[in-house]
Amino acid sequence: MTQQFYSGPVAVTGATGAQGGATVRALLRAGLPVRALTRSPQSPAAAELRELGAEVVQADFSDQDSLRVALTGAGALFAMSTPFGTDLATETAQGIGLLDAAVAGGTVRYVVFTSATNADRSTGIPHFDSKQVIERHLATLGLAWTVLGPGAFMENYAGDWTLESLREGVFALPMPGDSPLPVVAADDIGAFAALALAQPERFAGRRIDLASQWRTPVQLAAAISAASGREIVHREVPLAEVEGYSPDLAAMFRYMQEVGLEVDVEELHRDHPEVDWHTMEGWAAARTWDLAG
């Protein structure tokens, strides 16, 4: 059925990261050929993807020629962008450049782009609005497309910054303890992206916000506590404190508090039972937590 839309491998950006890696694995499980794009094709993470059966090629977001070459012959593209490690202007330029390179390569017919929940609503959150610019550009290119809008990544709660406070028995988050958040596991993003790439006739032209579950900060802390065996309590970080080191993140949490993100999780899961949706509790239990103080 994919032949109606494209032929050739699916090119995956961010292939050695959380989202891209999960997408590569889900596509390979589905039997689709994968071309994994990475700046470091000789890295251990790239070698692991190669062993799983992916074609690994060198490509750099800052090198338009490398992107065009890497995308030539691919039939579809899993595209993502991030301002973290660069800046918003660079994210937008690189995201648009990636899509333009896909067009220039001449073979890509279908793009699945991961954005952010509600990023199409002009939220005023800088790293949401940068993705909205990319979404709008994608819609002008004449390619079939699907946009996925993940909620808060569960993986963020096991990152270095969060682990630092967890080792002190604190789950620090700039949200009231009883405010639900749409959280999503990277594996669920990858599984959904692979589903969309395998069934473009079902998903082309749609924008779908993704969440594995709604969970409050208190529930998130409890899940980590149960999984780690360490007592963890939630502490609400004042927005003024967040503003001091990241106005972007402060804008995001202010929006979450005052407006809120919207995902119909019940309908999403009912309509897409093919995805093995994770719970926060199950995701946390499957991890190894080194929280020794």
C-alpha positions in Angstrom: 0.0 0.0 0.0 2.9 2.3 0.5 3.7 2.1 -3.2 0.8 4.4 -3.8 2.9 7.1 -2.2 6.5 6.2 -2.3 9.1 3.5 -3.0 12.6 3.2 -1.6 13.9 3.3 2.0 12.6 5.6 4.7 15.3 8.1 5.7 15.3 8.8 9.4 16.9 11.9 10.9 18.1 11.9 14.5 18.6 8.2 14.0 21.0 7.8 17.0 18.8 9.8 19.3 15.7 8.8 21.3 13.0 9.7 18.8 14.9 8.7 15.7 16.3 5.6 17.1 12.9 4.4 18.3 11.6 5.1 14.8 14.4 3.2 13.1 13.7 0.1 15.3 9.9 0.3 14.8 10.3 0.5 11.0 12.7 -2.4 10.9 10.3 -4.5 13.0 7.6 -3.6 10.5 9.8 -4.9 7.7 10.4 -1.5 6.0 13.9 -0.6 4.6 15.6 2.2 6.6 18.3 4.7 5.8 19.6 6.1 9.1 21.0 9.6 8.8 23.7 10.6 11.3 26.6 13.0 11.6 28.8 10.2 13.0 28.3 6.9 11.0 31.2 5.3 12.8 29.8 5.8 16.3 28.7 2.9 18.5 25.1 3.9 18.2 25.3 4.0 14.5 27.0 0.6 14.5 24.1 -0.8 16.5 21.6 0.4 13.9 23.7 -1.1 11.2 23.6 -4.5 13.0 19.8 -4.3 13.2 19.6 -3.9 9.4 19.6 -0.2 8.8 21.6 1.5 6.0 23.7 4.1 7.8 24.7 7.3 5.9 26.5 10.4 6.9 24.5 13.6 6.9 24.7 16.9 8.7 21.9 19.5 9.2 24.4 22.3 8.6 25.5 20.8 5.2 22.8 21.0 2.6 24.7 19.0 0.1 25.2 16.1 2.5 21.5 16.1 3.2 20.5 16.1 -0.5 22.9 13.2 -1.3 21.7 11.3 1.8 18.1 11.7 0.8 18.4 10.9 -2.9 16.8 7.5 -3.5 14.8 7.6 -0.3 11.0 7.4 -0.7 10.0 8.9 2.6 11.5 10.9 5.4 11.1 10.9 9.2 12.0 14.5 10.0 12.6 16.2 13.4 14.2 19.4 14.7 15.5 20.7 18.0 16.7 24.0 19.3 18.6 22.4 22.1 22.3 22.5 21.4 21.8 25.3 18.9 19.2 28.1 18.9 15.7 28.8 17.5 16.9 30.5 14.4 19.2 27.6 13.6 16.5 25.0 14.4 14.1 26.7 11.9 16.8 27.1 9.2 17.9 23.5 9.6 14.3 22.1 9.6 13.4 24.0 6.5 16.8 23.1 4.9 16.1 19.4 5.6 12.7 19.6 3.9 14.1 21.5 0.9 16.9 19.0 0.6 14.2 16.2 0.5 12.5 18.0 -2.4 15.9 18.7 -4.2 16.8 15.0 -4.0 13.8 14.3 -6.2 12.6 11.0 -4.7 11.0 11.7 -1.4 7.2 11.6 -1.6 6.1 11.5 2.0 7.3 13.2 5.2 6.5 12.5 8.8 7.6 15.4 10.9 7.6 15.4 14.7 6.8 18.8 16.2 5.2 19.4 19.6 1.7 19.1 21.1 -0.4 22.2 20.2 2.6 23.8 18.3 0.2 24.7 15.5 -1.7 27.1 17.8 0.8 30.0 17.9 1.4 29.3 21.6 4.1 32.0 22.1 6.4 29.3 23.4 9.6 30.0 21.3 10.6 26.3 20.7 7.0 25.5 19.8 6.5 28.4 17.4 9.8 27.5 15.7 8.3 24.1 14.9 5.1 25.8 13.7 7.2 27.7 11.1 8.6 24.3 9.9 5.1 22.8 9.8 3.8 25.6 7.6 6.8 25.3 5.2 6.2 21.5 4.9 2.6 22.2 3.8 3.8 24.3 0.9 6.2 21.7 -0.7 3.7 19.5 -2.6 4.7 16.4 -0.7 2.4 14.1 1.2 2.9 14.8 4.9 1.9 13.9 8.5 2.8 16.0 11.5 3.0 14.3 15.0 2.9 16.5 18.1 4.4 14.6 21.1 3.7 15.8 24.6 6.3 15.8 27.4 9.0 13.1 26.9 9.2 10.6 29.7 12.9 10.4 28.9 13.3 13.9 30.1 12.6 12.7 33.6 15.7 10.5 33.4 18.0 13.2 32.0 21.0 14.6 33.8 19.3 17.7 35.1 16.4 15.7 36.6 18.6 13.0 38.0 20.6 15.6 39.9 17.5 16.5 42.0 16.2 12.9 42.1 19.4 11.9 43.9 18.3 14.4 46.6 14.9 12.7 46.8 13.2 15.6 44.8 11.3 15.6 41.5 11.6 19.3 40.6 9.2 20.5 38.0 7.7 24.0 37.4 4.1 22.7 37.7 1.6 22.4 40.5 1.6 18.9 41.9 -2.0 18.2 40.8 -1.7 19.6 37.2 -1.9 16.8 34.7 0.6 16.7 31.8 0.4 14.7 28.6 3.5 12.5 28.8 4.9 10.2 26.0 7.5 7.5 25.7 10.0 7.9 22.9 9.2 4.3 21.9 5.6 5.3 21.4 6.6 8.2 19.2 8.7 5.8 17.1 5.9 3.2 16.9 3.4 5.8 15.8 5.8 7.3 13.3 6.4 3.8 11.8 2.7 3.2 11.6 2.2 6.4 9.7 5.1 5.6 7.4 3.7 2.1 6.7 0.2 3.4 6.1 0.5 6.8 4.4 -2.9 6.4 2.8 -4.3 6.5 6.3 -2.3 9.3 7.8 -1.3 11.7 5.0 -2.6 15.2 5.5 -3.2 14.8 9.2 -1.7 16.4 12.3 -1.9 14.2 15.4 -0.9 15.2 18.9 0.6 12.3 20.9 0.5 11.2 24.5 0.9 7.9 26.2 -0.8 9.0 29.4 -1.9 12.0 31.5 0.1 12.2 34.7 0.4 14.8 37.4 3.9 15.7 38.8 2.9 13.9 42.0 2.1 10.8 40.0 5.3 11.1 38.0 7.3 11.3 41.3 5.5 8.3 42.7 6.2 6.3 39.6 9.9 7.0 39.8 9.9 6.4 43.5 8.3 3.0 43.1 10.7 2.0 40.3 13.8 3.2 42.0 13.1 2.2 45.5 14.0 5.7 46.6 11.5 8.0 48.2 10.9 10.9 45.8 8.7 13.9 46.4 7.6 16.6 44.0 8.7 20.1 44.4 7.2 22.9 42.3 10.0 25.1 40.9 8.9 28.8 40.8 8.6 30.1 37.2 10.8 33.1 38.2 13.6 30.6 38.9 13.1 29.0 35.5 13.0 32.4 33.8 16.5 33.0 35.1 18.1 30.2 33.1 15.6 29.7 30.2 12.9 32.2 29.2 11.9 29.6 26.6 11.2 26.9 29.1 9.5 29.4 31.5 7.2 30.4 28.6 6.3 26.7 28.1 5.5 26.0 31.7 3.6 29.2 32.0 1.5 28.2 29.0 1.0 24.7 30.5 -0.2 26.3 33.7 -2.4 29.0 32.3 -3.7 27.5 29.0 -2.8 23.8 29.1 -2.0 21.3 26.4 -4.8 19.4 24.8 -4.6 15.7 23.7 -7.6 13.4 23.6 -5.6 10.4 24.9 -8.7 8.1 25.1 -9.6 8.7 21.5 -6.0 8.5 20.4 -5.4 5.1 22.0 -8.8 3.8 20.8 -8.1 4.7 17.2 -4.5 3.4 17.2 -4.4 0.1 19.2 -1.4 -1.0 17.1 0.8 1.1 19.3 1.8 -0.5 22.6 1.2 2.6 24.6 3.4 2.8 27.7 2.3 3.9 31.2 4.7 6.1 33.2 4.8 3.4 35.8 5.7 0.7 33.3 8.3 2.9 31.6 9.9 3.8 34.9 10.0 0.2 36.1 11.8 -0.9 32.9 14.7 1.6 33.6 17.7 1.2 35.9 17.7 4.2 38.3 21.0 5.1 39.9 19.8 7.5 42.6 22.4 6.9 45.2 22.9 10.2 47.0 
